[in-house]
């Protein structure tokens, strides 16, 4: 049974990684389509830096898929196992092998268009349209033909080879370093993309200088950092028999949850299930009728909210709730209010500005003037200024563009790797559970299911009720 599970894990790990990167590709393709529309409609020249970053992403994907300059191991295994002709593989493989030259042609066409704007506008728009359509078709072919047949035909030994294989840069095809490289590329795109297409809109030079253009054309590889060690799992917060009500309306019934140190734990459920109420109970904003809460070995059942903040329990509220008539800088300092004149506050502020460059750029602007994604960055950064050990987040992706949602979840994963424990209430159940160590399902004020994030993702009841599957 153990060997079968191991083989199954190798297959599912590989397919999950492919599907996840396909989803990211779809989002970047949609962004490219919006920017192409801007090229057709706007009077100013296109953003060469942003479009080059998008082309970097596509090129990096094509390069990392290959286990050698002229071989894609998944395709090779499929050819060996195929009981029937599979000519589509040849066309798909040619796409990967020719991607570098295709993208260099697009880079040169983009550069000519910027240099001679508005001449070449129509030619660039048409080239980007053809590229986008071809890439969409390629992804659809992989998802409708390649992955189903790979599930059906490949053997356990094939999946083990695929997962263990290294690409032409001698990195594991499905390793952490490669995923980190993709994350850094996506983050750069999100930061500099304009707000009207779902980015953060950081001001930047829009033209590549000649040296940068030569470097980008040459296709330099991007490096990533090795992941940190997994934190030790021990109870940080435990709630036992928690019940609370609003007047005569009971909201929670005998809720038991445990959040271990270093974990990401998600709470999912329908609207009105009591998720936000539970967060307010844990942060001290909603009193208990019955039950008790222990945090870091201490009973905090009756501790007021401000005392819990001082102990490291900090909440990012639903709807962001930034101080709209105060500047970004003042909002961040308010997050550190209980820390007083600690000199560490300003060191932390500098680190946050480095982590959230859009906030540094907008630090003197009123928070109410920020876009939704920028306000969510501010709400998270403000909470971090309180030096949390346990961060409670209430619907952090609500109302945000898909690119920003992806960035928010990457930030949360990064904070967790740095040692912050996260308890996450999220409408996007699939994305929340995907990054979670464990999760709870709340229905009508009661915990009805719990388990690992992956187990809940695989649970038919959860998939039908909360994932739309």
N, C-alpha and C positions, 0 to 999 in steps of 0.2 A: 504493500500500500504506500510506503514511504517513497519508493522509487517512482511509482506512478504519479504521485503528487509532485515529485521533483521535476519529472518530464513535463507534466501539465504546467507547472510554474514557469519553466523555460519558454514554452510556447506562448503562454499568456503574457509573460513579461515582454517578449519581443513584439507581439501584436499590439499590446497596450501602448508601447513606446511609439510604434509606427502610427497608430491611430491618433495619439496625442499630438505628434508633430504634424500630421495631416490637418488637424483642427487649427493649429497655429498657422499653418500655411494658408488655410482658407481665410483666416482673419487678415493676414497680411495681403492676400490677393484682393480682398474687399477694400482695404485701405488703398492699394495701388489703383483700383478702379475709381475711387473717389478723387484721388490726386490726378488721374488722367482726365476726369471731367473738369477739374480746375484748370488744367492746361488748355482745354478746349474753350473755356469760358472766361478765364481771368485775363486781365491786361498785362499782368506782370510775369516775368520769366519763371519757369519752374524751379523748385527747390532742389538743386543738384545734390546737395549733401544728404537730404532725406531720401531722395530716390536712389542714390548710390547705396545708402544703408540698407534699403529694401532689397536691392540687387545682391548686396553682400549676403543677406539672409538666404535668398534662394540659392546662391552659389554654394554657400556653406552646407546647405542641406544636401545638394547633389553630391558634393565631395564626401561628406560623412557617410552617405549610404554605401559607398563602395568599400569593399575590403581589399581591393587592389585597384590600380589605375584603370584596368581593363576588365574588372570582374565584380559582379554583385553576387554575394554568396547566396542570398535568398533565391535569386533567379537561377543560379547554377544548380542549387538543390532541386528546384522545381523542374528544371529540364531533365534531371536524372530520374525523377520519380514520376513524371507525367506519363499516364497511360495513353495519351492521345496527343496529337499536335497542339502546340500552344504558341502560335506565331505572334501573338500580341506581346510576348516577352521581348522579342527582338526589337520592336518599336520602342517599348518602354526603356530598354537598356540603352538604345541609341540616344534617347533623350538625356539620360544621365551622362553618357560619355561625351555628348556634344554640348552640354550645358555651359561649360566654361566659355567656349567661343561664342555661343549665342548671347550670353550675358555681356561679353566684351563688346560685341557689336551694339548692344543696347546702350552701354556706357558711352561709347564713342558718339552714338547718335544723340544721346542726352547732352553731352558736352558741346557738340556742334550747335544744338538748338539753343542752349544757354548763351553761347558766345555770339550767335547771330540772331537772337530773338527779335521779332517774332517769326522769322523765317524758320523753316523746318518744323514749325509747330504741328502741322497736320501730319507730317511724316512720323514724328515722334509719337503722337497720339495713336496713330494706326499701328505702329510697331509694338507699343505697349498693349494695345487691345489684342493683337494676334498672340503675343506672348502670354497674356492673362488667360485667354481662351484655351490655348494649348496646355497650359499648366493645369487648368481646371479639368480638362479631359484626361490628362495624365493621372491626376489624383483619383478621379472617378474610376478609371481603369484598374488602378491598384486596389481600390476598396471593393469593387464589384467583381473583379476577376482574380486578382493575385491573392489577396488575403483569404477568400473562401476556399480556393483550391489549395493554398498552402495548409490550411487547417485540415483539409481532407486527405491530401496526398503525403505530406512530409511526415517522417518518422521521428521518434524521440531523439535519436542520435543527430538528426539534421538540426533540430531546434537547439540542441546543446552546442553544436558547432557554430550556429548563427549567433547565439548569445555570447559565446566565448571568443568569437572572432574579433580581430582588430582591424581598424581601417588603415588607409595608406599613411596616416600620421602615427601609426603604432599605438592608437588609443582603442579601448574597447568600444565596439559599435553602439552598445547600449549602456555605456558607463556614465558615471556621475559627471565626469569632466566634460563629456560631449554635451550633456543636457545643460550644464552650467554655461557653456559657450553659447548655446542657442538662447538661453535666458538673457545673457548679456546683450546679444544682438537685438532681441525683441525689446529689451528695456531701453536701449539707445533709440530705437525707432519710436517707441511710445513717448519718450521724453521730448523729441524734437518735432513730432507730428503736430500740426495745428489743432486747436481745440475743436473746430467745426467738423473734423473727421474723426474725433474721438481720442486725440492725443492730449498731452499736457501743455504743448505750445511753448516750450522753452526757447527764448530768443537765441539765434545762432547765425553764423555766417552761412549763407545759402549757396555759395559757390565753392567748389573745390579749387584750391590753388594748384598750380602745375605739379608740384611735388606730390600732393595728395592724389591727384588724378593718376599719376604714374604708378603710385603705390597701390591704389584700388584696382587699376587695370591689371596689375601683376598678380592680384589675388592673394594677398598676404593672409596667412592663417591667424586665427584668433585663439588666444589661450584662455584657460579657465583655471580656477583654483580648486584644489582638492577639498572635498567636504570635511567638516569637522567630525569628531567622534560623537557617537550617540550619547545623550545624557543618561545618567542613572535614573531609573524609574522608582520613585518612592512617593507615597501620598503627600500632596501639597495641600489640597483642599478636599474635605469630605463633608457632605450634607446628608443627614440622616432624618427620615421621617418629616421632611419639610412640608408644611401646610400653611397656606395663607389665603386671605380673602379680601375682597373689596366690599365692605359692608356685609350684606347678606349673601353676596355672590362669592362662592369659593372658587379660587383660581388654581391652586395646587393641592394635590392630595398625596401625602406621605411619600414625597419624592426622595429617593436615595441616589446620589451621584458621587463619584470619586474622580478627582483630577490629579493625576500623578505629575510629579516634578518633571519638567522637560517635555511634556506631551502637547500635542494639539488634540483637543477633544471637541467634537461638534455636537450640537443639539439641533435636531431637525424635527419638523412637524408642521401641521397646517396652521393657517392664520387663526388666532384665537386659542391655540393649544396651551398657552401659558409660557412660551419661551422667553419673551421679554420680561415677564414677571419674575421668572426664576433668576435672570441676570440681576434684576433690581434687588431681589432677596439677597443674593450673594454679595452685592456691593453695598448693602445696608440701606438702600433707598425704600424698601418695602418691608414692613415688620412681619415677623412670623406669628402665626397662631400656635403652632406646635412644631417641634423638631429642634435640631441643633446643627451648628456649623462649626467645624474645626479647620483651622488654617495653620500650617507649619507647626502642628502640635499644640496650638492654643485654641481655647474655646472663644469664638468671636460672635456667638449667637446674638448677644445684645450690644455688640460694639457698634458705635455710630459710623456713618459712611466716611466721615473725614478721618477717623482713626484707621479704618481699613485701607484708605489711600496711603496713609503713613506707613502701613505694614506692607504695602506693595501690591494691593488689589486695586486695579485701575480699569475703568470702563470707557470704551469708545461707544457713545450712544447711537441709537438708531437715528437716521436723518442727519448725522454729523454734528448738528447743534454747535457750530462754531460761534464765537462772539462776533456777530456780523459787523458791528460798528467799531470794532477794534482792529488794529493792523495785524497782519500775519505774525510779526515779531511779538506783539503784545499778547496774542493768543498763546504763543509758545511759552512765554514767560509765565502766563497764568497757569499753564500746566505744571510749572515748578513752584507754585505758590507756597506749598507746605515745606519746601526745602530751604526757604529763607535766603540768606546771603551766601550760601555755600559756593565757593569758587568753582566747584565742579559743575555747577549749573551752566556756566558759560562755555566750558569745555564740551559739555553735552550738546549745547546749542550749536556749536561749530560742527560737531559730528553729524547732527541732524540736518544741517544745511548741506553738508556733503552728501548725505544719503538722499535728500529730497532737494535737488538743485532748483526745482521750480519754486520752492518756498524761499530760497535765498533770493531768487530773482524778484519775487513778489513781496518781499518782507515788509515793505513800507505801504503796501496796498491794503485797503480794507478787506477783511475776510469775506464780507458779503458780496464782494465783486468777483470772487473767484468762481471758476466753473465747478460743476459737481465733483469731477475727479480731483481737482486741486483742493477742494474743501475736504474731501475724504483723506487725502494725503496729510492735510493740516490736522484733522481730527486725530489721526494715528500718531503723528509727530507730537502733538500736544500731550497725548496720553504718555508717550515715551519720556517726555520731560519730567514726569512724576516718578521716574525710575521704577517701573513696575517689575514685579516678579511674576504676577499672574495678570494677564491682559484679557479682559472680557470684551468681546466685540459683538455688537448687535446689528446684523444685516449690513455688513460693510460694502456689499456690492450693489445695494439697492439703487436703481435708477441710473446706473453708470454704463457707459459704452463698453462693448466686449473687450476692446484692447485695454482699457483701464481696469476692468475686472481682472483680467489676466495679470496685470502688473500688481494689483492689490494682493492677489493670492501669492504671487512670487515674493512680495515684501513680507507677508505673514510667515511664509516658509523660512525666509532668511532670518527673521527675528527669532523664530523658534530654534534655528540652528545656532544662534548666538546665546541661547540659554533661557529665553523668555517662554514661560508656559502660556498656552492660549486656550481659552474656552470660547467657542465660536458659534453664535446663532446666525444661521444663514439660509436665505430663501433658495439659493443656488445649491441644493443639497448634493448634487453629484460632484460639483467642484469642491465643496467643503469636505465631504467624506473622502475624496481622493487624496487630500493632503493630511488627513487626520489619522492619528494612531488609533483612536477609539471614537465611538459615537453613541448617542442616546436618541431614541425616538419618543417624543412626547405627544400624547393624544389626550385632549380634554383634561389637562392638568395631571396626568399620570404617565410615568415612564412605562412604556409597553414593550420596548425592545432595547437591547444594548449589545455591543460587540465591537470588534475591530472595524475600522473604516471600510476595509475591503469586504469584510463579511456583510456589512449592511448594504454596501453597493451591490453585492451579489444576491441579497435576500429578495425573493419575489414579491413579498408584501411591500417592502420599502420601494422597490422599483416601480410597482404599479401605483402606489399612493403618492410618492414624492418625486420620482424621477421621470414620470411620464412615459414609462416603458411598458 
